[in-house]
Amino acid sequence: MLISLEGSGSNALDFHIAFYLGRLSKEIGGGSFLVLTQDKGFDPLIQYLNKSKIKCQRIQSLREWFKEKDTSISQNTGSIATNSRAADPIAKVVENLSKMKKNGRPRTRKTLSQHMKSLLAQSKLSEQEINTLVDTLFVQKKISEVSNRLTYNF
């Protein structure tokens, strides 16, 4: 989920992230969270969340996360266990979509998610992981959206 924030200040983003982690952990219950930052100042918060049985991990890059595709956090120890699944799902998706006729590509987020789930079926990705991949395409500016219609920038 990408969230735009209003306002500014030296710690405004940090406070927003902490707020949303708390809010979403309560709403979702059993979910897991990734905090994409190089700021080690989040580590005490993340350790506290894991001790409180809220799965959370700080990653420094999306590439790091994709390399550790099968990331799970042990509730007993707070340690991170990984098993590599897919080499680079984003590259696979972009390659596949690039080969399609422009008018044959998925036009909405929902159809793109369904397409990606089918394409990456061997990886057995969860819906949350597929949504993260879709968000990554937006972050990398490979796709954009206007009036609920996707535009591909490749």
C-alpha positions in Angstrom: 0.0 0.0 0.0 1.4 3.4 -0.9 0.2 6.3 1.3 0.8 9.9 0.4 1.4 12.2 3.4 0.7 15.9 3.8 2.9 18.2 5.8 6.6 18.2 6.4 9.1 18.2 9.3 12.2 16.5 10.4 10.4 13.4 11.6 7.1 13.7 9.9 7.6 10.6 7.8 8.8 8.5 10.7 5.8 9.4 12.8 3.4 8.6 9.9 5.1 5.2 9.3 4.9 4.4 13.1 1.2 5.5 13.1 0.2 3.4 10.1 2.1 0.4 11.4 0.1 0.5 14.6 -3.2 1.3 12.8 -2.9 -1.4 10.2 -1.6 -4.0 12.6 -4.8 -3.6 14.6 -7.1 -3.5 11.5 -5.5 -6.4 9.6 -4.5 -8.5 12.6 -2.2 -11.4 11.5 -0.7 -9.4 8.6 3.0 -8.7 8.1 4.7 -5.5 7.3 7.8 -4.3 5.5 9.4 -0.9 6.2 11.4 0.3 3.2 14.1 2.5 4.7 17.8 2.7 5.4 17.1 4.5 8.6 18.1 2.1 11.4 16.2 4.3 13.8 13.1 2.1 13.0 14.8 -1.1 14.4 13.7 -0.6 18.0 10.1 -0.1 16.9 10.3 -3.2 14.6 11.8 -5.3 17.4 9.0 -4.2 19.7 6.4 -5.1 17.0 7.9 -8.6 16.5 8.0 -9.2 20.3 4.3 -8.2 20.3 3.6 -10.9 17.7 3.3 -8.3 14.8 5.4 -9.5 11.9 7.5 -6.6 10.7 10.8 -6.3 8.9 13.0 -3.3 7.8 14.4 -3.7 4.3 16.8 -1.3 2.6 15.7 -1.9 -1.0 13.0 -3.8 -2.9 15.7 -5.7 -4.6 16.7 -7.1 -1.2 13.2 -8.2 -0.5 12.7 -9.9 -3.9 16.0 -11.8 -3.4 14.5 -13.1 -0.1 11.1 -13.8 -1.6 10.0 -16.3 0.9 10.6 -14.0 3.9 8.9 -14.9 7.1 9.6 -13.8 10.7 9.6 -16.4 13.4 7.2 -15.4 16.1 9.2 -17.1 18.8 12.6 -15.6 18.1 12.0 -12.6 15.9 14.6 -14.0 13.5 14.2 -13.8 9.8 14.1 -17.0 7.7 14.4 -16.9 3.9 14.0 -19.2 0.9 14.6 -17.7 -2.5 11.7 -18.3 -4.9 11.7 -16.1 -7.9 14.8 -14.5 -9.4 13.2 -11.3 -10.4 9.4 -11.3 -10.8 9.3 -7.7 -11.9 11.6 -8.3 -14.8 9.5 -11.4 -15.8 6.3 -9.3 -15.7 7.8 -6.4 -17.7 9.2 -8.8 -20.3 5.9 -10.6 -20.6 3.9 -7.3 -20.9 6.4 -5.8 -23.4 5.7 -8.7 -25.8 2.0 -8.1 -25.7 0.2 -5.8 -28.0 -0.5 -2.5 -26.3 -4.3 -2.8 -26.5 -4.0 -6.4 -25.2 -2.4 -5.4 -21.9 -4.4 -5.4 -18.6 -6.1 -2.0 -18.3 -6.9 -2.0 -14.6 -5.0 -2.8 -11.4 -7.4 -5.8 -10.8 -6.8 -7.3 -14.3 -3.0 -6.6 -14.0 -3.0 -8.4 -10.6 -4.8 -11.4 -12.1 -2.4 -11.5 -15.0 0.6 -11.4 -12.7 -0.8 -14.1 -10.5 -1.3 -16.3 -13.5 2.2 -15.5 -14.9 3.9 -16.1 -11.6 1.8 -19.1 -10.6 4.9 -21.3 -10.0 6.1 -18.8 -7.4 2.8 -19.3 -5.4 2.7 -15.6 -4.4 0.1 -14.4 -2.0 -2.4 -11.6 -3.0 -0.4 -9.2 -0.8 2.8 -10.1 -2.6 1.2 -9.6 -6.0 -0.1 -6.2 -4.8 3.4 -5.3 -3.6 4.7 -6.2 -7.1 2.1 -3.9 -8.7 3.0 -1.1 -6.3 6.7 -1.7 -7.3 5.8 -1.2 -11.0 4.3 2.2 -10.0 7.3 3.2 -7.8 9.7 2.3 -10.7 7.4 4.4 -13.0 7.0 1.4 -15.3 3.2 2.0 -15.1 1.0 4.9 -14.2 -2.8 5.3 -13.7 -5.2 7.9 -14.8 -9.0 7.5 -14.3 -8.5 3.9 -13.1 -6.8 3.0 -16.4 -3.2 1.8 -16.6 -0.6 3.3 -18.9 2.6 1.3 -19.5 5.8 3.2 -19.8 7.9 0.6 -21.6 
